[in-house]
Amino acid sequence: MASTPAIFVTSNGTERRIQRDENSRWHHYYPLKRFFTWAVKEGYQEQNPIDGIALKPPKAAPIEPYKPEHIDAFVKVLDYDWQTAATTRQKMLAARDRAVLFLFLDSFIRLEECSQLTVGDIDLHRQRILVRKSKTGKSRVTGFGPQTKKALWRYLGLRGDIHEHDALWITEEGHPLSKHGVQEIMRRLKKDAGLQNLKGSIHKLRHTGATITLKHTRDMKGLKLLLGHSSLAMTERYTQFIEAEDVLRSYDGQGPLDWIKG
């Protein structure tokens, strides 16, 4: 069903119709609504000019994680990088990229949070991470498994501690790695794995790790804490994919047409 077009009147009186889908309309409407609400509260305006417009937020899309074969392809690229690294600096970069990938999968960390980690935030012995600057503004603790521990241990050994900063992730020149640099690691992995057309950013690794964890533990409240979600409704999005997969698996590769014939 086509969405209702938005109608604008330009300065010369000409009507302009713009077709926008539900998501696009909401992402334009919501910040304007908040801005004008603030302006009225602070006394800059007497009335909110869009009070008469009421839009509902779009339904969140179901979470679809990376498939096991995708993760295997990324790991094969990382293995090749390590095996072909000829210098200590190349080995450091190869170890860094593996640690980044593994940490996203194991700790459900967000991009911004990952890029702001310091060496002191990592506790290898207890396999814990202190996330000081989360999306909600609150700090939280999350963890990682033995494979990520090994990847971090190797990377930290090659990173060294002679730098003038304590940023966990560094560039080839030893400078702190920006969040765009972290994103570039994932883009390069997808390209080298032949998966450059696969939808999903580095944030999809967080979804993947969380989906796998929920599938194995069924502990939604615990996962909510580790993800840093403000509500359980956000975490429940991860169950949609799991439940659908479970139902399809129970069909054992058959469907209604097969059952009719039987």
N, C-alpha and C positions, 0 to 999 in steps of 0.2 A: 504494500500500500504506500502510495506516494505521500510525502509529508506536506503539510500546509505551508505554502511559501510565505516568507516574511516580506512585508511591503514597506518600503521606505520612500519618503518624499524628499527629493533633493532641493537644494536652495532655489532652483528655478521653477519648482513646482512639478517637476516630472516624477511620476511614480516609477520606482525600481523594485522589481520582484526578485527575490533571491531564494532559491530552493536549498534548504539545509536539512540534514538528517537530525535525528533526535540528539545524538551525542554532540554534534556541532552546535546546535541551538543552546544546549545546556552549558557548554563550556564558554559560550559568549554571555549567556544570561547570568550565570552564578556570580562571576566576579563583579559585574555591573550592579547586581542586587546588593552585594556586600558593600561595595563602594558607596552607593547612594544611601544605604542604611547608616553607614558611618558618617556621611556628610550631614544627614538630618540630625543625628545624635550630637554632633559637634557644633551644630548651629549654622553650618554653611548653606543649608537649604531648608526651606520650610516643609517641603513634601518630597517624598520619594517618587520620581517621575515614572518609575516602572512598577509601582504598587499594584496597578491594575492587571499586570501580566503575571500569571501563575503557571510555572512549568514544574513538572516533576522530574527528578533526576533519572537518567536512563538506567535501565537494568544493567548490572555489572555482567560483563561477558564471563562465561565459565573459564576456569583456569585450565590451560592445556600445557603440560610440561614437555620438556624434551624427552624423546624416546631413548631407551637404552643404547640403541645403535648410534644415536647422535653423540652421546657421551663417549662411547667407545671410539668414535671417529676423532673427537677432540683429544682424547688421551693418546691415540696413536700419533697425532701431530706433535704432541708434547714429548713423547718418547723419542721421536725422530730428532726434535730440536736438541734434546739432551745428548743423544748419541753422536750428533754431528757437531756439537759445540767444540771449537778448537782452542778457545782462550778462556781464562777465568771469568772474564766479563760476559762472554757468550753463555757460559754455564750459569752465571748468576741470573741472566735474563730468562734462560730456559727454566730454571728453578723457580723464579718469581712467577712466571706465567702459570706454571703448574699449581703453585700455592694459591694464586688468585682463584683459579677455576675450582679447586677443591674446597677452598674456604667458602665460596658462594654456595656450593652444593651442600656443605655440611653445617653451616652456621646460619643460613637463611638471612644473611646480612644484606642490607641495601647498598646501592652504588655509592651514595653520598657517605654513608657510614663507613664503608670499606675504604674509601679514598682518604678518610680522616683518621684512620687508625695509626697509633704509634707503636713502637717496639714494646713499650711498657704495658700496652693494653693486652698483649699476648702472654698467656700463662701456659707454657708447653707442658709443664709437669701435671697440672690439673686439667689440661685441655679445655681451657676457658678463654673467652674473649670479653673484655669490658668495652661495651659500646657506649661511649661518653656522650655522643651527639646523635641522638636518634631523631627520627622524623617527628615524633610526638614531643620532643624536647626533654624527655626523661631518659636517664641512662638505664641500661639493662645488661644482663649477663647472658651470653649464649655460649655454645660449646662446639667441639669438633671431634671427629673420630681419629683413630690411629693412622690412617692413610694421610689425612691432612696434617697431623702432627709431624709425620715424617717429612712431608713436603715443606712445611714451615721450617723445620729444623735444618734441612738442607739449604733452603734459601737464606735463612738468617746467618748461617755459617759463611756463605759466599758474600752476603751483603756487607758483613763487617760492621764495626762500630766506630769508624774513624770520621764519620760525617758530622757536620756542624748542626744537624737537626736529628730528630728522632722519628721522622716519618717512616712508617713500616715499609711502604712501597717506594722504590727509587727508580730513576731512569738510568740509562746507560752511563750518563755523566755523573750520577750520584745525587741528582736533585730529587726533591719529592715528586712522586708521580701524581698528576692531577686525575680527577675523575674521568676526564676525556681520554687520558692515557690508559686508564683501566678499561674503558669502553673499547679502545682500539685493540687491546689484547683479545677481546672476544671477537671483534670483527675479523682480525687476522686469523684466528683459529677457525672460524667458519669458512673463510675463503680457502685456507690451506686444506681443510677437510672436504672441500667441494660442496659445502652446504651454505654458500653465500645467499642463495635464494630462499633459505629456510626462514620463516617468520619468527621473530622473537629477538629481544635484546639480551644483554647480560642479566637483566632483572629476571628473565625467564629461568635462570639457574636457581634463583631463590624459590621460585614456584616449583621447580622440579624437586629440589631437596625437601621442601615442605610436603609436597604430595607423597613422595616416597615414605617420609617419616610417618605421616598420618595413616598411610596404608598399612604400615607395619605395627604401629602402636595404638591406633584408634584413640589417641589421647588428644582431643581437640583443645581442651582447656590448657594443657601443657604447651601445645604447639602455639596457641595464642600468645602466651608469655614469651616464648622464644622468638616469635616473629615480631613482637612489639606492636601487635594490633590493639587498637583502642576498644574494639568490640568483637564479640564472638561471631557476629554476622559476617564480618570480613573474613574470618577464618573458615566459615562454613562454605565459602566459595570453592575451597579445595576439595570438598566432599563430592561435588557434582561430577567431576571427572572420574573419581574413584568408584562411585556408585554405578555410573554408566558402564565402566569397564567390568565391574563385578557381574552385572546383569548379563552383559554380552558373553562373558566367559562361561556363565552358567548355561548358556544356550548350546555350548559345545560345538560352535561352528554351524549350527542349524538355525532355521527360521520357520515361520508359519507354513510356507510352501512345502518344506520337507515334512512337517508334521501332518499336513493334509494327506500327503502321499502315503504316510505311514499308517 
